[in-house]
Amino acid sequence: MIDIVFHGRTAAAYLDDFRAALRCEARIRAVPEAVREPDDIQALRQADVVVGNRLDASMPVPGRARLYQVCATGYDRIDLDLLPAGVTVCNCYGHEQAIAEYVMAAILARRIPLADADVRLRQGQWPYRAGSPDGLHGEIGAATLGLLGYGHIGRAIAQRAQAFGMRVLAANRSPVPLSDTVDAWYGLQDLDRFYADADFIVVSLPLLDGTHGLVDAAAFARMQPHAVLVNVGRGPVVDEQALYDALSRRRIGGAVIDTWYQYPAAAGQAAAPSRLPFAELDNVLMTPHMSAWTDGTIRRRARAMAANVDACFSGGRPACVIRAPSGPA
C-alpha cells in the first residue's frame, strides 16, 4: 500500500479521475495549499508520492517520496533542490488539445464577427448581410499563422490550422521538418522574416532565461500593422511594456492574452493581471489563464499521472521525467 498526497487546490481537481485510473493499491489524501495542520504536515513528509505544482522552502519536504508528480507542464514553482536525490520528478501534458481549440477560437473570432452581428441584428441592423459591399468579413484560410514555439501545443495548433487551409510558420530552437502542417521553419535567432510574414503570431514558449522578453519592441516593429498576437505560453516571454505600447499605439492589430504578468496571491482574490492598464484598450481580448483548463485536460492528465504512479511502483518507466533519481530510492 502506497501513500499518495495531493497538495493544493489545483491538484485536487484531478483526484476523482486519478482514483478511477489508478491500478495499484494506495491511500490517497488531499491537503490544502497552505499546509499548517500537524496531520497534513506529517502526510506530506511521509508520502510515497506527492501530486502538486508548488514546493518551496516554507513547506514540508516530502523526504520519503519516490515520485513527485507535477500536475501540469510547467514546473518553475517547484524548487527541485529541496527534494531528495532519490525522488523521480515528472510533469504531464494533455493540455495541448484544449489550448489549440482556444487559439483557433480566438483566430476565428478575429475574422468572423458573430458576436457583433448578433448584437446589431437584435437592434434591427443588418451590416453583415450578404450582398452588402461594406459587410464583407475575412476568412482564416487565407491567413498565415506564425507559431513561436513548436512543442506539444504548437503541433496541435498546426494540425488544426492546416485543416482550415492556413499557411503555417514554425519558429523553434530546434529544427522543425517541413510537412503537411508546417510550411516554413525559423530558428529563434532568425525571427525577422517570421514576424513580418505572419498575420497571427501564437506564443507557446516556456519561460526560460533565453525566452524571457524574447518578443520585445523590436519584434513588434517587424510585425504587420494588422498582426494579432496570441499568448498562451508564459506572460513574460512577451515584454510587458513593449506589448502595451504596441497595442496602445496601434502598432499591431490586436492581441489575445491568456498568460499574464501578475496573478492573485490566493484563489478567489481579485488582482489586476498587469501593472499596465491593458483593460482600457479596445484591441485586446483578456482571459484569466483559462485556455488549458477543460474537462478533457483534467481527464488526460489524471490518467497520465496515474500511469506514472503505477509504473514507478511496478518496475516500469514513468513518462515525462524532469529529473531522474540520482541516488538510492
Secondary structure, DSSP 4 states (H G I P E B T S, - for coil): -EEEEEESHHHHTTHHHHHHH--S-EEEEEE-SS--SHHHHHHHHH-SEEEES-B-TTS---TT-SEEEESSS--TTB-GGGS-TT-EEE-----HHHHHHHHHHHHHHHH--HHHHHHHHHTT--TT-TT-GGG----GGGSEEEEE--SHHHHHHHHHHHHTT-EEEEE-SS-----SS-SEEE-TT--HHHHHH-SEEEE-----TTTTT-B-HHHHHHS-TT-EEEE-S-GGGB-HHHHHHHHHTTSSSEEEE-S-S---SSTT----S-SS-GGG-SSEEE--S-TT-SHHHHHHHHHHHHHHHHHHTTT---SSEEE---S--
